[in-house]
Amino acid sequence: MFGAFRMTARAWAGLAGALVFWMQASAPGTAQPASSAAEFAQALQRKYDTVRDFSADFVHTYRGGVLRRQLSERGRVSIKKPGRMRWEYLVPDEKLFVSDGLKIYSYVPEDKQVMVMSMPGESSATTPALFLAGRGSIGRDFSAELAPLPEGLPKELTALKLTPRERQPEFEWLIVGADPKTFALRGLVFVDAQGGTSTFSFTNLKENIGLTDKTFDFKIPRGVNVVTDASPH
């Protein structure tokens, strides 16, 4: 189970990192030359640079993986640079993932257990974690290409596939989907190390709303078992 948490935390960090880069610029459903992808990536980086924090409602659908099943969950996410994030899963079961910038906490009330791991340091951070810390560059850290819109995302969106230039332990690529007119984040897809596909759809996205650090505080509940992993890599 601890190994599963480690994978989840990395995948979660990758997701959050992808979230803060944002969204798109080309017409959906049409073939585009390579230069369009490059221009799109530049626009994405400019958008990312303006975002200090955001919140959104999400639906997370997971397909495949070792158990070969499909799950759908709903909740609320808040992100703040550098490195703070809060994922509240509400339906069908409550789960909470929080990073205060130093530690990552995973809490499932039903399990009565909190798992804790340190955020990666700058010298050992994965590419998504660098984005979370505001130090990443799409052009430097990823190769980008326009891609067909994945199943499960609204048809009016466009998609950009980001492949890390350096091998990552928990994902091979990320696809972000966005409104081509407003650049609003509407979806994210990635495949984890176990072969499962996670699709996130976002609504009620709000940017630069002035989230405070208190939003990302986590107090360990009484009576739970605490498991600590000091070596996330």
Phi and psi restraints in degrees (value plus and minus 20) as a CYANA .aco file:
   2 PHE   PHI     -84.2   -44.2
   2 PHE   PSI     -59.7   -19.7
   3 GLY   PHI     -81.9   -41.9
   3 GLY   PSI     -56.6   -16.6
   4 ALA   PHI     -83.9   -43.9
   4 ALA   PSI     -59.6   -19.6
   5 PHE   PHI     -83.6   -43.6
   5 PHE   PSI     -61.2   -21.2
   6 ARG   PHI     -79.3   -39.3
   6 ARG   PSI     -64.7   -24.7
   7 MET   PHI     -82.6   -42.6
   7 MET   PSI     -64.1   -24.1
   8 THR   PHI     -81.6   -41.6
   8 THR   PSI     -63.7   -23.7
   9 ALA   PHI     -83.3   -43.3
   9 ALA   PSI     -61.6   -21.6
  10 ARG   PHI     -85.5   -45.5
  10 ARG   PSI     -66.4   -26.4
  11 ALA   PHI     -81.8   -41.8
  11 ALA   PSI     -58.9   -18.9
  12 TRP   PHI     -83.8   -43.8
  12 TRP   PSI     -63.1   -23.1
  13 ALA   PHI     -82.9   -42.9
  13 ALA   PSI     -59.1   -19.1
  14 GLY   PHI     -82.8   -42.8
  14 GLY   PSI     -61.5   -21.5
  15 LEU   PHI     -81.6   -41.6
  15 LEU   PSI     -70.0   -30.0
  16 ALA   PHI     -83.6   -43.6
  16 ALA   PSI     -57.7   -17.7
  17 GLY   PHI     -81.8   -41.8
  17 GLY   PSI     -62.6   -22.6
  18 ALA   PHI     -85.8   -45.8
  18 ALA   PSI     -55.4   -15.4
  19 LEU   PHI     -78.2   -38.2
  19 LEU   PSI     -64.6   -24.6
  20 VAL   PHI     -96.3   -56.3
  20 VAL   PSI     -22.2    17.8
  21 PHE   PHI    -108.0   -68.0
  21 PHE   PSI     -46.3    -6.3
  22 TRP   PHI      67.8   107.8
  22 TRP   PSI    -161.2  -121.2
  23 MET   PHI    -155.4  -115.4
  23 MET   PSI    -154.2  -114.2
  24 GLN   PHI    -153.5  -113.5
  24 GLN   PSI    -198.5  -158.5
  25 ALA   PHI    -167.5  -127.5
  25 ALA   PSI     -21.9    18.1
  26 SER   PHI    -132.2   -92.2
  26 SER   PSI     145.1   185.1
  27 ALA   PHI     -93.4   -53.4
  27 ALA   PSI     114.6   154.6
  28 PRO   PHI     -91.7   -51.7
  28 PRO   PSI     128.8   168.8
  29 GLY   PHI      56.0    96.0
  29 GLY   PSI      -7.2    32.8
  30 THR   PHI    -147.2  -107.2
  30 THR   PSI     129.8   169.8
  31 ALA   PHI     -91.8   -51.8
  31 ALA   PSI     121.1   161.1
  32 GLN   PHI    -150.3  -110.3
  32 GLN   PSI     122.9   162.9
  33 PRO   PHI     -90.1   -50.1
  33 PRO   PSI     144.7   184.7
  34 ALA   PHI     -78.7   -38.7
  34 ALA   PSI     -54.3   -14.3
  35 SER   PHI     -81.2   -41.2
  35 SER   PSI     -49.9    -9.9
  36 SER   PHI     -85.1   -45.1
  36 SER   PSI     -59.3   -19.3
  37 ALA   PHI     -84.2   -44.2
  37 ALA   PSI     -60.8   -20.8
  38 ALA   PHI     -84.7   -44.7
  38 ALA   PSI     -63.2   -23.2
  39 GLU   PHI     -85.0   -45.0
  39 GLU   PSI     -59.5   -19.5
  40 PHE   PHI     -81.5   -41.5
  40 PHE   PSI     -64.9   -24.9
  41 ALA   PHI     -82.0   -42.0
  41 ALA   PSI     -58.8   -18.8
  42 GLN   PHI     -84.8   -44.8
  42 GLN   PSI     -62.0   -22.0
  43 ALA   PHI     -84.6   -44.6
  43 ALA   PSI     -57.2   -17.2
  44 LEU   PHI     -82.8   -42.8
  44 LEU   PSI     -63.3   -23.3
  45 GLN   PHI     -84.2   -44.2
  45 GLN   PSI     -62.0   -22.0
  46 ARG   PHI     -81.5   -41.5
  46 ARG   PSI     -60.5   -20.5
  47 LYS   PHI     -83.5   -43.5
  47 LYS   PSI     -66.1   -26.1
  48 TYR   PHI     -76.8   -36.8
  48 TYR   PSI     -60.3   -20.3
  49 ASP   PHI     -84.8   -44.8
  49 ASP   PSI     -42.8    -2.8
  50 THR   PHI    -110.3   -70.3
  50 THR   PSI     -29.6    10.4
  51 VAL   PHI    -114.3   -74.3
  51 VAL   PSI      98.0   138.0
  52 ARG   PHI    -114.7   -74.7
  52 ARG   PSI     -55.9   -15.9
  53 ASP   PHI    -178.5  -138.5
  53 ASP   PSI     144.5   184.5
  54 PHE   PHI    -182.6  -142.6
  54 PHE   PSI     143.3   183.3
  55 SER   PHI    -159.5  -119.5
  55 SER   PSI     137.1   177.1
  56 ALA   PHI    -184.4  -144.4
  56 ALA   PSI     137.0   177.0
  57 ASP   PHI    -106.0   -66.0
  57 ASP   PSI     128.1   168.1
  58 PHE   PHI    -158.0  -118.0
  58 PHE   PSI     134.0   174.0
  59 VAL   PHI    -139.9   -99.9
  59 VAL   PSI     104.3   144.3
  60 HIS   PHI    -131.6   -91.6
  60 HIS   PSI      96.4   136.4
  61 THR   PHI    -130.9   -90.9
  61 THR   PSI     108.7   148.7
  62 TYR   PHI    -138.1   -98.1
  62 TYR   PSI     108.0   148.0
  63 ARG   PHI    -146.0  -106.0
  63 ARG   PSI     120.4   160.4
  64 GLY   PHI      63.1   103.1
  64 GLY   PSI    -159.9  -119.9
  65 GLY   PHI      58.3    98.3
  65 GLY   PSI    -187.1  -147.1
  66 VAL   PHI     -82.0   -42.0
  66 VAL   PSI     -58.8   -18.8
  67 LEU   PHI    -104.5   -64.5
  67 LEU   PSI     -28.5    11.5
  68 ARG   PHI      31.0    71.0
  68 ARG   PSI      34.7    74.7
  69 ARG   PHI    -158.5  -118.5
  69 ARG   PSI     152.0   192.0
  70 GLN   PHI    -141.5  -101.5
  70 GLN   PSI     112.3   152.3
  71 LEU   PHI    -147.6  -107.6
  71 LEU   PSI     128.5   168.5
  72 SER   PHI    -153.9  -113.9
  72 SER   PSI     108.6   148.6
  73 GLU   PHI    -153.6  -113.6
  73 GLU   PSI     137.3   177.3
  74 ARG   PHI    -151.2  -111.2
  74 ARG   PSI     131.6   171.6
  75 GLY   PHI    -196.5  -156.5
  75 GLY   PSI    -176.2  -136.2
  76 ARG   PHI    -156.3  -116.3
  76 ARG   PSI     118.2   158.2
  77 VAL   PHI    -145.0  -105.0
  77 VAL   PSI     122.6   162.6
  78 SER   PHI    -151.7  -111.7
  78 SER   PSI     116.6   156.6
  79 ILE   PHI    -151.9  -111.9
  79 ILE   PSI     119.2   159.2
  80 LYS   PHI    -162.6  -122.6
  80 LYS   PSI     110.7   150.7
  81 LYS   PHI     -94.8   -54.8
  81 LYS   PSI     124.2   164.2
  82 PRO   PHI    -117.6   -77.6
  82 PRO   PSI     102.9   142.9
  83 GLY   PHI      57.5    97.5
  83 GLY   PSI      -7.8    32.2
  84 ARG   PHI    -122.0   -82.0
  84 ARG   PSI     115.4   155.4
  85 MET   PHI    -175.5  -135.5
  85 MET   PSI     132.1   172.1
  86 ARG   PHI    -163.1  -123.1
  86 ARG   PSI      95.9   135.9
  87 TRP   PHI    -131.8   -91.8
  87 TRP   PSI      94.0   134.0
  88 GLU   PHI    -129.1   -89.1
  88 GLU   PSI      86.3   126.3
  89 TYR   PHI    -105.9   -65.9
  89 TYR   PSI     107.5   147.5
  90 LEU   PHI    -134.5   -94.5
  90 LEU   PSI     -54.2   -14.2
  91 VAL   PHI    -155.4  -115.4
  91 VAL   PSI     114.1   154.1
  92 PRO   PHI    -102.7   -62.7
  92 PRO   PSI     -38.6     1.4
  93 ASP   PHI    -145.2  -105.2
  93 ASP   PSI     129.8   169.8
  94 GLU   PHI    -101.1   -61.1
  94 GLU   PSI     112.0   152.0
  95 LYS   PHI    -165.9  -125.9
  95 LYS   PSI     132.9   172.9
  96 LEU   PHI    -160.5  -120.5
  96 LEU   PSI     107.7   147.7
  97 PHE   PHI    -142.2  -102.2
  97 PHE   PSI     103.8   143.8
  98 VAL   PHI    -153.6  -113.6
  98 VAL   PSI     117.7   157.7
  99 SER   PHI    -142.7  -102.7
  99 SER   PSI     108.6   148.6
 100 ASP   PHI    -118.6   -78.6
 100 ASP   PSI      -8.4    31.6
 101 GLY   PHI      78.6   118.6
 101 GLY   PSI     -39.4     0.6
 102 LEU   PHI    -138.5   -98.5
 102 LEU   PSI     -62.1   -22.1
 103 LYS   PHI    -145.0  -105.0
 103 LYS   PSI     132.0   172.0
 104 ILE   PHI    -132.0   -92.0
 104 ILE   PSI     109.3   149.3
 105 TYR   PHI    -137.4   -97.4
 105 TYR   PSI     115.4   155.4
 106 SER   PHI    -142.2  -102.2
 106 SER   PSI     102.6   142.6
 107 TYR   PHI    -155.0  -115.0
 107 TYR   PSI     100.2   140.2
 108 VAL   PHI    -136.1   -96.1
 108 VAL   PSI      86.6   126.6
 109 PRO   PHI     -72.1   -32.1
 109 PRO   PSI     -57.2   -17.2
 110 GLU   PHI     -82.3   -42.3
 110 GLU   PSI     -52.1   -12.1
 111 ASP   PHI    -103.2   -63.2
 111 ASP   PSI     -34.6     5.4
 112 LYS   PHI      33.0    73.0
 112 LYS   PSI      25.1    65.1
 113 GLN   PHI    -165.7  -125.7
 113 GLN   PSI     118.6   158.6
 114 VAL   PHI    -136.3   -96.3
 114 VAL   PSI     108.6   148.6
 115 MET   PHI    -127.0   -87.0
 115 MET   PSI     117.2   157.2
 116 VAL   PHI    -148.7  -108.7
 116 VAL   PSI     112.6   152.6
 117 MET   PHI    -158.6  -118.6
 117 MET   PSI     134.3   174.3
 118 SER   PHI     -98.5   -58.5
 118 SER   PSI     123.9   163.9
 119 MET   PHI     -84.8   -44.8
 119 MET   PSI     121.8   161.8
 120 PRO   PHI     -81.0   -41.0
 120 PRO   PSI     123.6   163.6
 121 GLY   PHI     -94.2   -54.2
 121 GLY   PSI     146.6   186.6
 122 GLU   PHI     -79.2   -39.2
 122 GLU   PSI     -57.0   -17.0
 123 SER   PHI     -94.5   -54.5
 123 SER   PSI     -39.8     0.2
 124 SER   PHI    -140.2  -100.2
 124 SER   PSI     -11.9    28.1
 125 ALA   PHI     -88.9   -48.9
 125 ALA   PSI     124.2   164.2
 126 THR   PHI     -91.6   -51.6
 126 THR   PSI     144.7   184.7
 127 THR   PHI     -76.9   -36.9
 127 THR   PSI     -66.3   -26.3
 128 PRO   PHI     -79.6   -39.6
 128 PRO   PSI     -58.4   -18.4
 129 ALA   PHI     -84.2   -44.2
 129 ALA   PSI     -55.2   -15.2
 130 LEU   PHI     -81.4   -41.4
 130 LEU   PSI     -59.2   -19.2
 131 PHE   PHI     -84.3   -44.3
 131 PHE   PSI     -61.9   -21.9
 132 LEU   PHI     -77.9   -37.9
 132 LEU   PSI     -57.1   -17.1
 133 ALA   PHI    -103.2   -63.2
 133 ALA   PSI     -19.9    20.1
 134 GLY   PHI      58.6    98.6
 134 GLY   PSI       0.5    40.5
 135 ARG   PHI    -132.1   -92.1
 135 ARG   PSI     -20.0    20.0
 136 GLY   PHI    -108.2   -68.2
 136 GLY   PSI     146.8   186.8
 137 SER   PHI    -161.6  -121.6
 137 SER   PSI     104.5   144.5
 138 ILE   PHI     -79.9   -39.9
 138 ILE   PSI     -66.4   -26.4
 139 GLY   PHI     -84.3   -44.3
 139 GLY   PSI     -55.8   -15.8
 140 ARG   PHI     -99.5   -59.5
 140 ARG   PSI     -61.0   -21.0
 141 ASP   PHI    -117.6   -77.6
 141 ASP   PSI     -35.1     4.9
 142 PHE   PHI    -153.3  -113.3
 142 PHE   PSI     132.5   172.5
 143 SER   PHI    -118.0   -78.0
 143 SER   PSI     120.4   160.4
 144 ALA   PHI    -142.5  -102.5
 144 ALA   PSI     122.6   162.6
 145 GLU   PHI    -169.5  -129.5
 145 GLU   PSI     125.2   165.2
 146 LEU   PHI     -88.0   -48.0
 146 LEU   PSI     123.7   163.7
 147 ALA   PHI    -157.9  -117.9
 147 ALA   PSI     137.5   177.5
 148 PRO   PHI     -80.7   -40.7
 148 PRO   PSI     125.4   165.4
 149 LEU   PHI     -89.7   -49.7
 149 LEU   PSI     105.0   145.0
 150 PRO   PHI     -84.6   -44.6
 150 PRO   PSI     133.9   173.9
 151 GLU   PHI     -80.9   -40.9
 151 GLU   PSI     118.5   158.5
 152 GLY   PHI      82.0   122.0
 152 GLY   PSI     -28.7    11.3
 153 LEU   PHI    -127.1   -87.1
 153 LEU   PSI     130.4   170.4
 154 PRO   PHI     -76.6   -36.6
 154 PRO   PSI     121.5   161.5
 155 LYS   PHI     -87.5   -47.5
 155 LYS   PSI     -41.6    -1.6
 156 GLU   PHI     -98.8   -58.8
 156 GLU   PSI     -25.3    14.7
 157 LEU   PHI    -103.4   -63.4
 157 LEU   PSI     142.9   182.9
 158 THR   PHI    -133.7   -93.7
 158 THR   PSI     141.7   181.7
 159 ALA   PHI    -148.8  -108.8
 159 ALA   PSI     119.3   159.3
 160 LEU   PHI    -144.4  -104.4
 160 LEU   PSI     105.0   145.0
 161 LYS   PHI    -114.2   -74.2
 161 LYS   PSI     106.5   146.5
 162 LEU   PHI    -134.2   -94.2
 162 LEU   PSI      97.3   137.3
 163 THR   PHI    -129.6   -89.6
 163 THR   PSI     100.8   140.8
 164 PRO   PHI     -83.1   -43.1
 164 PRO   PSI     118.7   158.7
 165 ARG   PHI     -91.3   -51.3
 165 ARG   PSI     -46.5    -6.5
 166 GLU   PHI    -129.7   -89.7
 166 GLU   PSI     119.8   159.8
 167 ARG   PHI     -77.7   -37.7
 167 ARG   PSI     113.9   153.9
 168 GLN   PHI    -131.1   -91.1
 168 GLN   PSI     124.6   164.6
 169 PRO   PHI     -92.6   -52.6
 169 PRO   PSI     -43.6    -3.6
 170 GLU   PHI    -139.0   -99.0
 170 GLU   PSI     -23.1    16.9
 171 PHE   PHI    -178.0  -138.0
 171 PHE   PSI     133.4   173.4
 172 GLU   PHI    -118.2   -78.2
 172 GLU   PSI     -51.3   -11.3
 173 TRP   PHI    -179.9  -139.9
 173 TRP   PSI     145.0   185.0
 174 LEU   PHI    -150.0  -110.0
 174 LEU   PSI     121.8   161.8
 175 ILE   PHI    -138.8   -98.8
 175 ILE   PSI     105.3   145.3
 176 VAL   PHI    -127.1   -87.1
 176 VAL   PSI     122.0   162.0
 177 GLY   PHI    -143.3  -103.3
 177 GLY   PSI     118.4   158.4
 178 ALA   PHI    -170.5  -130.5
 178 ALA   PSI     143.5   183.5
 179 ASP   PHI     -87.6   -47.6
 179 ASP   PSI     102.7   142.7
 180 PRO   PHI     -89.5   -49.5
 180 PRO   PSI     -33.2     6.8
 181 LYS   PHI    -117.7   -77.7
 181 LYS   PSI     -57.5   -17.5
 182 THR   PHI    -125.6   -85.6
 182 THR   PSI     -31.6     8.4
 183 PHE   PHI      47.1    87.1
 183 PHE   PSI      -7.7    32.3
 184 ALA   PHI     -89.2   -49.2
 184 ALA   PSI     115.5   155.5
 185 LEU   PHI     -87.8   -47.8
 185 LEU   PSI     107.5   147.5
 186 ARG   PHI    -148.1  -108.1
 186 ARG   PSI     -36.5     3.5
 187 GLY   PHI    -185.5  -145.5
 187 GLY   PSI     138.2   178.2
 188 LEU   PHI    -170.3  -130.3
 188 LEU   PSI     117.4   157.4
 189 VAL   PHI    -153.9  -113.9
 189 VAL   PSI     115.7   155.7
 190 PHE   PHI    -171.8  -131.8
 190 PHE   PSI     138.1   178.1
 191 VAL   PHI    -128.8   -88.8
 191 VAL   PSI     109.4   149.4
 192 ASP   PHI    -107.6   -67.6
 192 ASP   PSI     159.4   199.4
 193 ALA   PHI     -86.3   -46.3
 193 ALA   PSI     -40.3    -0.3
 194 GLN   PHI    -112.4   -72.4
 194 GLN   PSI     -15.1    24.9
 195 GLY   PHI      67.4   107.4
 195 GLY   PSI     -12.6    27.4
 196 GLY   PHI    -107.8   -67.8
 196 GLY   PSI     125.4   165.4
 197 THR   PHI    -124.8   -84.8
 197 THR   PSI     102.8   142.8
 198 SER   PHI    -122.9   -82.9
 198 SER   PSI     107.0   147.0
 199 THR   PHI    -138.4   -98.4
 199 THR   PSI     101.8   141.8
 200 PHE   PHI    -132.2   -92.2
 200 PHE   PSI     107.1   147.1
 201 SER   PHI    -132.0   -92.0
 201 SER   PSI     115.9   155.9
 202 PHE   PHI    -140.0  -100.0
 202 PHE   PSI     119.7   159.7
 203 THR   PHI    -155.6  -115.6
 203 THR   PSI     146.0   186.0
 204 ASN   PHI      34.5    74.5
 204 ASN   PSI      21.7    61.7
 205 LEU   PHI     -92.4   -52.4
 205 LEU   PSI     110.8   150.8
 206 LYS   PHI    -151.3  -111.3
 206 LYS   PSI     106.0   146.0
 207 GLU   PHI    -127.5   -87.5
 207 GLU   PSI     129.3   169.3
 208 ASN   PHI      29.9    69.9
 208 ASN   PSI      35.4    75.4
 209 ILE   PHI    -118.9   -78.9
 209 ILE   PSI     -16.9    23.1
 210 GLY   PHI      58.4    98.4
 210 GLY   PSI      21.2    61.2
 211 LEU   PHI     -80.7   -40.7
 211 LEU   PSI     116.5   156.5
 212 THR   PHI    -111.6   -71.6
 212 THR   PSI     141.1   181.1
 213 ASP   PHI     -82.5   -42.5
 213 ASP   PSI     -46.5    -6.5
 214 LYS   PHI     -81.2   -41.2
 214 LYS   PSI     -46.4    -6.4
 215 THR   PHI     -78.1   -38.1
 215 THR   PSI     -46.2    -6.2
 216 PHE   PHI    -129.6   -89.6
 216 PHE   PSI      -5.3    34.7
 217 ASP   PHI     -95.1   -55.1
 217 ASP   PSI     124.8   164.8
 218 PHE   PHI    -153.4  -113.4
 218 PHE   PSI     104.2   144.2
 219 LYS   PHI    -127.1   -87.1
 219 LYS   PSI     103.5   143.5
 220 ILE   PHI     -87.2   -47.2
 220 ILE   PSI     103.0   143.0
 221 PRO   PHI     -84.4   -44.4
 221 PRO   PSI     134.4   174.4
 222 ARG   PHI     -89.2   -49.2
 222 ARG   PSI     126.4   166.4
 223 GLY   PHI      59.7    99.7
 223 GLY   PSI      -8.3    31.7
 224 VAL   PHI    -125.5   -85.5
 224 VAL   PSI     134.5   174.5
 225 ASN   PHI    -102.6   -62.6
 225 ASN   PSI     113.9   153.9
 226 VAL   PHI    -130.0   -90.0
 226 VAL   PSI     103.9   143.9
 227 VAL   PHI    -135.5   -95.5
 227 VAL   PSI     105.4   145.4
 228 THR   PHI    -133.9   -93.9
 228 THR   PSI     113.2   153.2
 229 ASP   PHI    -140.7  -100.7
 229 ASP   PSI      90.1   130.1
 230 ALA   PHI    -108.5   -68.5
 230 ALA   PSI     -19.9    20.1
 231 SER   PHI    -149.8  -109.8
 231 SER   PSI      58.7    98.7
 232 PRO   PHI     -85.2   -45.2
 232 PRO   PSI     -37.3     2.7
